[in-house]
Each structure stands twice: as C-alpha cells, then as structure tokens.
Amino acid sequence: WGIIVILFVMVGVSKFSAYYGNPEMLAILDQMPPALLSAFSFQAFNLTTVTGFFGLMFTYFALLVSIAAAMWGSDIISKEERDKTVEFSLTLPVTRSRVVTAKALAALVNCIALLLITWGASLASAAQYQPDGEFYRFLALCMLALFIMQLIFLAIGIFLGCAMKRYKRASAVAVSVLLGTYFLSVLSGLHRDLEFLKYLSPFKYFDAGVLLRESRLDLTFVVLSAAIVLVSMAGAYLSYTRRDLYI
C-alpha cells in the first residue's frame, strides 16, 4: 500500500507540472459541466498552485488510505477463521475482547504507517515547487482529516469482521460500504436538495475546499466521526464475544 501511494503521488505531481504557473490550462475546466465541477470540488482550488493541486488530490488520498483501513480492519479479525487458526486462538488464556483489542491496535499501527508514508511522499514531491507555509499547514490539516477517516473505516471494517458469519465476505462488504459512502458524497455535491447526504458520507465530513478556506476541522463532523468509531467498536466487541466462530 505504501508503494501504491508513493507511485500515485509521483504520477499526480508529474501531471501538476503541466498546470504549475500556467493559467491557460484552467480553460480545460471551463468546458466541464458545472454540476461535475461542483461534485468533485474542482472550483474550490487553483490548480496552478501546489496547494490547490494537493487539495484536489485529497479525495483520492482519502480513497486509498480508507480502503486500506477498511480491508485491514475486516481481514485482521476474519483471517483467524480463514487460515484455520481460530481454534488455536480460543485455547489461549485470553478473552475474545483482548484478542479484538490487540488486533485493532495492530491494524491501527498499519494505518499510521501508511499515513506517514503518504505525508512524507507528499512533502518530498512538493518540495521542488518551493511551497509556502500555507501549503504545509494545509497538508498537515489534511493528514489529520485522513487519519480520522482511517479510524472510521478501520472501525467499520473491524465491526464487519467480528459480526459477519460469512467471514469470507467481510472485506468485500467493508469496501462496498466505503465506495457507497463515496458515491453519496458525489451525489451530495450535484444539487442543493441532496446536501443532506453529506451526513451519511465521511468523505464529506472533511471537505478539502473547506479545510483550505477555514483552516480548521468542523467540530460537528469530528464528533460524528467519534460516534461512528465508538459505536462500531462497541458493536465489534459485543458481536465477537457472542458469535459462533467457524472452526
């Protein structure tokens, strides 16, 4: 996953070289439908600046790190049944709750490592354009938002891995939920009547355009994110301690 992120950043920055200091390239955006520009927040950024371009890339970063978190969360629980090692786990002098806690912390370490790789690759790639202090503040805020999104989908993935009897489908369902919420975020930007959908999509909790303008996280969505994580983890502990494991 780290290699994928690094390659993605390198490809993105190579494309940015065509926009950097070249306002004429923005004429391409004028040919796009207004609804499309609004749905993907193209109008919120100046793509000729490194800050604006990384703001546009934020959504794709969010997809990458969130998919990884969801898959790690669901797989780290269900792998015991998939690999036929759950019987050994049940013979250890530890409770199921402790098993879930240890596995959740292991997956969290993976998420933090991937986030640091994303941050480092972004800093290294942007350095050649000599960004100002605003860029570094914006990037740090984006990384904090990405970490919260990782926590959300990691918790949802862990819950699905603990709750689903068909352990083989846990990762697929977790990724399906993630992609579903992403499409809800796109729909919420198409029309004002659909703005209520943003409360159902973590991808709209931390809009890069808002982060750039206001330089802060929306407290309402931070609290909502914390609630999703807490409810998902509580559901994971309750369901895993009660369910019959496939041996």
C-alpha positions in Angstrom: 0.0 0.0 0.0 2.9 2.3 0.7 4.3 1.7 -2.8 0.9 2.4 -4.3 0.6 5.7 -2.5 4.2 6.8 -3.5 3.5 5.9 -7.2 0.2 7.8 -7.0 1.9 10.9 -5.6 4.6 10.8 -8.3 2.1 10.4 -11.1 -0.1 13.2 -9.7 2.8 15.6 -9.3 4.0 14.8 -12.8 0.6 15.9 -14.1 0.7 19.0 -11.9 3.9 20.2 -13.8 1.6 21.0 -16.8 -0.6 23.2 -14.6 2.1 24.9 -12.5 2.3 28.6 -13.3 0.2 28.0 -16.5 -3.3 29.6 -16.1 -4.2 28.7 -19.6 -4.6 25.1 -18.6 -7.5 26.1 -16.4 -9.5 26.7 -19.6 -10.0 22.9 -19.7 -12.1 23.1 -16.6 -14.4 25.7 -18.2 -15.5 23.1 -20.7 -16.8 20.8 -18.0 -20.4 20.8 -16.8 -21.0 23.0 -13.7 -22.5 20.1 -11.8 -19.4 17.9 -12.4 -17.2 20.8 -11.2 -19.2 21.1 -8.0 -19.4 17.4 -7.3 -15.7 17.0 -7.4 -14.8 20.4 -5.9 -12.8 21.5 -8.9 -13.9 25.1 -8.4 -12.6 25.2 -4.8 -8.9 25.1 -5.9 -6.4 26.9 -8.1 -4.8 24.0 -9.9 -1.8 26.2 -10.9 -0.6 26.2 -7.3 0.8 23.3 -5.4 -1.6 23.9 -2.5 -4.6 23.8 -4.9 -3.4 20.7 -6.7 -2.9 18.7 -3.4 -6.3 19.9 -2.3 -7.8 18.3 -5.4 -5.8 15.1 -4.7 -7.1 14.9 -1.1 -10.2 12.9 -2.2 -8.0 10.3 -3.9 -5.7 10.1 -0.9 -8.8 9.5 1.2 -10.0 6.7 -1.0 -6.6 5.0 -0.9 -6.0 5.1 2.8 -9.6 4.4 3.7 -9.8 1.3 1.5 -6.6 0.0 3.1 -8.0 0.7 6.6 -11.3 -1.0 5.9 -9.6 -4.1 4.4 -7.1 -4.3 7.3 -9.9 -3.9 9.9 -12.1 -6.6 8.4 -9.3 -9.0 7.4 -7.4 -8.9 10.7 -10.4 -10.4 12.5 -11.6 -12.8 9.9 -8.2 -14.1 8.9 -8.2 -16.4 12.0 -11.2 -18.3 10.6 -9.9 -18.1 7.0 -6.5 -19.5 8.0 -8.0 -22.1 10.3 -6.1 -20.7 13.3 -9.1 -19.6 15.3 -9.2 -22.9 17.3 -5.6 -22.2 18.5 -6.6 -18.7 19.5 -9.5 -20.0 21.6 -7.1 -22.2 23.6 -5.0 -19.2 24.7 -5.7 -17.8 28.2 -7.1 -14.6 26.9 -10.6 -13.3 26.4 -12.1 -12.6 23.0 -12.2 -8.9 23.9 -8.5 -8.8 24.4 -8.0 -10.5 21.0 -10.1 -7.8 19.3 -8.2 -5.1 21.2 -4.8 -6.4 20.2 -5.8 -6.9 16.6 -7.3 -3.4 16.4 -4.1 -1.9 17.7 -2.1 -3.8 15.2 -4.3 -2.6 12.3 -4.0 1.0 13.7 -0.2 0.8 13.5 -0.6 -0.1 9.8 -2.9 2.9 9.3 -0.5 5.3 11.0 2.5 3.9 9.0 0.6 4.3 5.7 -0.4 7.9 6.7 3.2 8.8 7.4 4.3 7.4 4.1 1.5 9.5 2.4 2.6 12.6 4.3 6.3 12.0 3.5 5.8 11.3 -0.2 3.7 14.5 -0.5 6.3 16.6 1.2 9.1 15.2 -0.9 7.2 15.6 -4.2 6.1 19.2 -3.4 9.5 20.4 -2.3 10.6 21.0 -5.8 7.9 23.7 -6.2 9.1 25.6 -3.0 5.7 25.7 -1.3 4.9 28.4 1.2 3.9 28.0 4.9 0.2 27.8 3.9 0.8 24.6 2.0 2.5 22.9 5.0 -0.4 23.9 7.3 -3.0 22.8 4.8 -1.2 19.5 4.2 -0.9 18.8 8.0 -4.6 19.5 8.4 -5.4 17.2 5.5 -3.4 14.4 7.1 -5.3 14.9 10.4 -8.6 14.6 8.4 -7.3 11.5 6.7 -6.4 9.9 10.0 -9.9 10.4 11.3 -11.3 8.9 8.1 -8.9 5.9 8.6 -10.3 5.4 12.1 -13.9 5.5 10.8 -13.4 2.8 8.2 -11.0 0.8 10.3 -13.7 0.6 13.0 -16.4 -0.3 10.4 -14.1 -3.0 9.0 -13.4 -4.5 12.4 -17.1 -4.5 13.2 -17.9 -6.3 10.0 -15.1 -8.8 10.6 -16.4 -9.5 14.0 -20.1 -9.6 13.2 -20.4 -11.4 9.9 -20.8 -15.1 10.0 -19.6 -15.4 6.4 -16.1 -14.2 7.2 -15.0 -14.5 3.5 -17.3 -11.6 2.6 -16.2 -9.2 5.3 -13.6 -7.4 3.3 -15.8 -7.1 0.2 -18.7 -5.7 2.3 -16.4 -3.3 4.0 -15.1 -1.9 0.7 -18.6 -1.8 -0.7 -19.8 0.3 2.2 -16.8 2.6 1.7 -17.5 3.0 -2.0 -21.2 3.5 -1.3 -20.4 6.4 1.0 -18.1 7.9 -1.6 -20.8 7.9 -4.2 -23.1 9.6 -1.7 -20.5 12.3 -1.3 -20.5 12.9 -5.1 -24.3 13.0 -5.2 -24.5 15.5 -2.3 -22.4 17.9 -4.4 -24.6 17.7 -7.5 -27.6 19.6 -6.2 -28.6 21.6 -3.1 -31.5 19.3 -2.4 -29.1 16.4 -2.0 -26.8 18.2 0.5 -28.3 16.2 3.4 -26.5 13.1 2.1 -23.2 14.6 3.3 -24.1 13.4 6.8 -24.0 9.8 5.6 -20.6 10.1 3.9 -17.3 10.5 5.8 -15.8 11.8 2.5 -17.9 14.9 3.0 -17.0 15.3 6.7 -13.7 16.8 5.8 -14.0 18.7 2.5 -10.6 19.8 1.3 -12.1 23.1 0.0 -13.4 23.9 3.4 -10.2 22.9 5.1 -8.3 25.3 2.8 -10.6 28.2 3.3 -11.2 27.9 7.1 -8.0 26.1 8.2 -9.9 24.0 10.7 -11.9 20.8 11.1 -15.7 21.1 11.5 -16.3 20.1 15.2 -19.8 18.7 14.3 -18.2 16.1 11.9 -15.4 15.4 14.3 -18.0 14.4 17.0 -20.0 12.4 14.4 -16.8 10.6 13.4 -16.0 9.8 17.0 -19.6 8.5 17.5 -19.3 6.2 14.4 -15.9 4.8 15.7 -17.3 4.2 19.2 -20.5 2.6 18.0 -18.6 0.4 15.5 -16.1 -0.8 18.1 -18.7 -1.4 20.7 -20.7 -3.5 18.2 -17.5 -5.4 17.3 -16.8 -6.3 20.9 -20.4 -7.4 21.6 -20.8 -9.4 18.4 -17.4 -11.2 18.6 -17.9 -12.3 22.2 -21.3 -13.8 21.3 -20.9 -15.3 17.9 -20.0 -18.9 17.0 -16.6 -19.0 15.3 -16.1 -21.1 12.2 -13.5 -23.8 13.0 
